[in-house]
Amino acid sequence: MLILGLLLGAQTGCSPTTTPPEVKGSFEDAQKLYDQGHSDQAKLLLESLRVKKPADVKIHALLGRIYKEEGDTDLAIVELEGVVNLDPENDNAYATLARLYQDKGLFDQALASALQARKLDPTGASVYNILGSVYFDKGDYDSAVTNYEKALTLKQDSAWVNNNLGLVYIQMKKWPEAQAHLKEAIKDDPDNAVAHNNMGVVLGEQGEYDKALKEFQTAHDLDPDYDKATQNIKDTEKIIERMKKKQAAQLKGQPH
């Protein structure tokens, strides 16, 4: 079984129910610290400001972004839920929540948030990519295709959307369609290791092991730490070696 390249932490900081130490400053100061790359200092100031201004959407939104970047998914969800409770028309917050729920494996909540984001902004390309990803995780491949294709028409990052469409068609065992989208992904982004790996999977499933091996090797060259490509190289080399031995045995048994 060749391994697909799929797209996509311990809690730190103060939870919303814990009173943080008071830090002097304004939201603008926190935003400036964040913009300058001082996320830790910005987080401390924002956690202090949140106690004083619990209904300030900007504070919750920026804290949620920082927690998300730090990998604190649970805390990020709390902050983004605060944002949509305070600002029900915030489509970006719903879209971000969808990704966070998805990361936690909460696919029903992810879908509900993504659908709300689409309702608020039906012309936003990224939300269709999110919907495609959520439907993929839920095993609804037809809906995933529909939303990914919509993302393409709205000019969403075509390399990744085509890669994702390729993944869906791989799951559906529609090899020509998968190959066509992965070809487009590689054309748009030749350095996309994930797309090369997935192209290798498609070629391998069609018995084109030499071509598959080249794709896996390209993926590995682009990203030497890409474990899926490394494992696929080993597995494909074993398949090719077995085929060579089988062919040699068959030739040996032929009459002269």
C-alpha positions as CSV (number, residue, x, y, z in Angstrom):
1,M,0.0,0.0,0.0
2,L,1.6,3.3,-1.2
3,I,1.2,6.2,1.2
4,L,-0.7,9.3,0.1
5,G,0.4,12.8,1.0
6,L,-2.4,14.4,2.9
7,L,-3.0,18.0,3.6
8,L,-4.1,20.1,6.9
9,G,-0.4,20.2,20.9
10,A,-0.1,20.4,24.3
11,Q,-1.9,23.4,25.8
12,T,0.1,26.3,26.9
13,G,-0.7,29.8,28.0
14,C,-3.5,30.9,30.3
15,S,-7.0,29.4,29.7
16,P,-9.9,31.9,29.5
17,T,-10.9,30.8,33.0
18,T,-7.5,31.5,34.5
19,T,-6.7,35.1,35.6
20,P,-3.4,36.0,33.9
21,P,-0.8,38.4,35.4
22,E,-1.6,42.0,34.5
23,V,0.5,43.4,31.7
24,K,0.2,47.0,30.8
25,G,-0.5,48.1,27.3
26,S,-3.2,48.4,24.6
27,F,-4.5,46.1,21.9
28,E,-2.5,48.2,19.4
29,D,0.6,47.5,21.4
30,A,-0.2,43.8,21.3
31,Q,-0.8,43.9,17.5
32,K,2.6,45.7,17.1
33,L,4.4,43.1,19.2
34,Y,2.8,40.3,17.1
35,D,3.7,42.0,13.8
36,Q,7.3,42.3,15.0
37,G,7.4,38.6,15.7
38,H,7.1,38.8,19.5
39,S,4.1,36.4,19.8
40,D,4.8,35.4,23.4
41,Q,4.8,39.0,24.6
42,A,1.7,39.8,22.5
43,K,-0.1,36.8,24.0
44,L,0.6,37.8,27.6
45,L,-0.7,41.3,26.9
46,L,-3.8,40.0,25.1
47,E,-4.6,37.6,27.9
48,S,-4.4,40.5,30.4
49,L,-6.5,42.7,28.1
50,R,-9.1,39.9,27.7
51,V,-9.9,40.1,31.4
52,K,-10.6,43.8,31.2
53,K,-12.4,43.7,27.8
54,P,-14.1,40.3,27.5
55,A,-16.4,41.5,24.7
56,D,-13.5,42.9,22.4
57,V,-13.6,40.8,19.2
58,K,-10.2,41.9,18.2
59,I,-8.6,40.5,21.3
60,H,-10.2,37.1,20.9
61,A,-9.4,37.0,17.2
62,L,-5.7,37.8,17.6
63,L,-5.3,35.4,20.6
64,G,-7.0,32.7,18.6
65,R,-4.5,33.2,15.8
66,I,-1.6,33.1,18.2
67,Y,-2.8,29.9,19.9
68,K,-3.4,28.3,16.5
69,E,0.1,29.2,15.3
70,E,1.5,27.7,18.6
71,G,-0.5,24.5,18.0
72,D,-2.8,25.1,21.0
73,T,-5.9,24.0,19.1
74,D,-8.2,23.8,22.1
75,L,-7.5,27.3,23.2
76,A,-7.7,28.6,19.7
77,I,-11.2,27.1,19.4
78,V,-12.3,28.8,22.6
79,E,-11.1,32.2,21.3
80,L,-12.7,31.8,17.8
81,E,-15.9,30.6,19.3
82,G,-15.8,33.8,21.3
83,V,-15.4,35.8,18.1
84,V,-18.4,34.3,16.4
85,N,-20.6,34.6,19.5
86,L,-19.7,38.3,19.6
87,D,-19.7,38.8,15.8
88,P,-22.0,36.3,14.1
89,E,-21.2,37.8,10.7
90,N,-17.5,37.1,10.8
91,D,-17.0,34.7,8.0
92,N,-13.2,34.5,8.5
93,A,-13.7,33.3,12.1
94,Y,-16.1,30.6,10.9
95,A,-13.6,29.4,8.3
96,T,-10.8,29.3,10.8
97,L,-13.0,27.4,13.2
98,A,-13.8,24.9,10.6
99,R,-10.1,24.1,10.1
100,L,-9.6,23.9,13.9
101,Y,-12.5,21.5,14.4
102,Q,-11.2,19.5,11.5
103,D,-7.8,19.2,13.1
104,K,-9.5,17.8,16.2
105,G,-11.5,15.3,14.2
106,L,-14.8,17.1,14.9
107,F,-16.0,16.9,11.3
108,D,-19.7,17.7,11.9
109,Q,-18.7,20.9,13.7
110,A,-16.2,21.6,11.0
111,L,-18.8,21.2,8.3
112,A,-21.3,23.4,10.1
113,S,-18.7,26.2,10.5
114,A,-17.6,26.0,6.9
115,L,-21.1,26.1,5.6
116,Q,-21.8,29.2,7.7
117,A,-18.6,30.8,6.3
118,R,-19.9,30.0,2.8
119,K,-23.3,31.4,3.6
120,L,-21.7,34.7,4.8
121,D,-19.4,34.9,1.9
122,P,-20.3,32.7,-1.1
123,T,-17.7,34.2,-3.3
124,G,-14.7,33.4,-1.0
125,A,-12.5,30.8,-2.8
126,S,-10.8,29.4,0.4
127,V,-14.0,28.3,2.0
128,Y,-14.7,25.9,-0.9
129,N,-11.3,24.4,-0.4
130,I,-12.1,24.0,3.3
131,L,-15.4,22.4,2.5
132,G,-13.8,20.0,0.0
133,S,-11.3,19.0,2.7
134,V,-14.0,18.4,5.3
135,Y,-16.2,16.4,2.9
136,F,-13.1,14.4,2.1
137,D,-12.5,13.6,5.7
138,K,-16.2,12.6,6.1
139,G,-15.9,10.3,3.1
140,D,-18.3,12.3,0.9
141,Y,-16.1,12.3,-2.1
142,D,-18.7,13.6,-4.6
143,S,-19.3,16.7,-2.4
144,A,-15.5,17.1,-2.0
145,V,-15.1,17.2,-5.8
146,T,-17.9,19.7,-6.2
147,N,-16.4,22.1,-3.7
148,Y,-12.8,21.7,-4.9
149,E,-13.9,22.4,-8.5
150,K,-15.7,25.5,-7.2
151,A,-12.5,26.6,-5.5
152,L,-10.7,26.3,-8.8
153,T,-13.2,28.4,-10.6
154,L,-12.7,31.1,-8.0
155,K,-8.9,31.0,-8.5
156,Q,-8.1,29.4,-5.2
157,D,-4.4,28.3,-5.1
158,S,-4.6,25.9,-8.0
159,A,-1.7,23.7,-7.2
160,W,-3.0,22.6,-3.8
161,V,-6.6,22.4,-5.0
162,N,-5.6,20.2,-7.9
163,N,-3.5,18.0,-5.5
164,N,-6.5,17.7,-3.3
165,L,-8.8,16.8,-6.2
166,G,-6.2,14.2,-7.2
167,L,-6.5,12.7,-3.7
168,V,-10.2,12.5,-3.9
169,Y,-10.1,10.7,-7.2
170,I,-7.4,8.3,-5.8
171,Q,-9.9,7.4,-3.1
172,M,-12.5,6.9,-5.8
173,K,-10.1,4.8,-7.8
174,K,-10.6,7.1,-10.8
175,W,-7.0,7.0,-12.0
176,P,-7.2,9.1,-15.2
177,E,-9.0,11.9,-13.3
178,A,-6.5,11.8,-10.5
179,Q,-3.5,11.8,-12.8
180,A,-4.9,14.8,-14.8
181,H,-5.3,16.9,-11.6
182,L,-2.0,16.0,-10.2
183,K,-0.3,16.8,-13.5
184,E,-1.9,20.3,-13.3
185,A,-0.7,20.6,-9.7
186,I,2.9,19.8,-10.7
187,K,2.7,22.1,-13.7
188,D,1.6,25.0,-11.4
189,D,4.1,24.1,-8.7
190,P,6.9,21.9,-9.9
191,D,8.5,21.9,-6.4
192,N,5.4,20.5,-4.7
193,A,6.7,17.3,-3.1
194,V,3.3,16.2,-2.0
195,A,1.9,16.3,-5.5
196,H,4.8,14.4,-6.9
197,N,4.3,11.7,-4.2
198,N,0.6,11.4,-5.0
199,M,1.4,11.2,-8.7
200,G,3.7,8.3,-7.8
201,V,0.8,6.6,-6.0
202,V,-1.5,7.0,-9.1
203,L,1.2,5.6,-11.4
204,G,1.9,2.7,-9.0
205,E,-1.7,1.8,-8.8
206,Q,-1.7,1.6,-12.6
207,G,1.3,-0.7,-12.6
208,E,3.7,1.9,-13.9
209,Y,6.3,1.3,-11.2
210,D,9.4,2.8,-12.9
211,K,7.5,6.1,-13.5
212,A,6.1,5.9,-10.0
213,L,9.6,5.5,-8.5
214,K,10.8,8.6,-10.3
215,E,8.0,10.6,-8.8
216,F,8.7,9.3,-5.3
217,Q,12.4,10.1,-5.8
218,T,11.5,13.6,-7.0
219,A,9.4,14.1,-3.9
220,H,12.2,12.9,-1.7
221,D,14.7,15.2,-3.4
222,L,12.4,18.2,-2.9
223,D,11.8,17.3,0.7
224,P,14.4,14.8,2.2
225,D,12.4,14.7,5.4
226,Y,9.2,13.6,3.6
227,D,8.7,10.2,5.3
228,K,5.8,9.1,3.0
229,A,7.9,9.5,-0.1
230,T,10.9,7.7,1.6
231,Q,8.7,4.7,2.4
232,N,7.1,4.7,-1.0
233,I,10.5,4.5,-2.6
234,K,11.4,1.5,-0.5
235,D,8.1,-0.3,-1.2
236,T,8.3,0.4,-5.0
237,E,11.9,-0.7,-5.2
238,K,10.8,-4.0,-3.6
239,I,7.9,-4.4,-6.1
240,I,10.3,-3.7,-9.1
241,E,12.8,-6.2,-7.7
242,R,10.2,-8.9,-7.3
243,M,9.0,-8.2,-10.9
244,K,12.5,-8.5,-12.2
245,K,13.0,-11.9,-10.4
246,K,9.7,-13.2,-11.7
247,Q,10.6,-12.2,-15.3
248,A,14.0,-13.8,-15.0
249,A,12.5,-17.0,-13.7
250,Q,10.0,-17.0,-16.6
251,L,12.8,-16.5,-19.1
252,K,14.9,-19.2,-17.5
253,G,12.0,-21.7,-17.9
254,Q,11.5,-20.9,-21.6
255,P,12.7,-23.6,-24.1
256,H,15.7,-22.7,-26.3
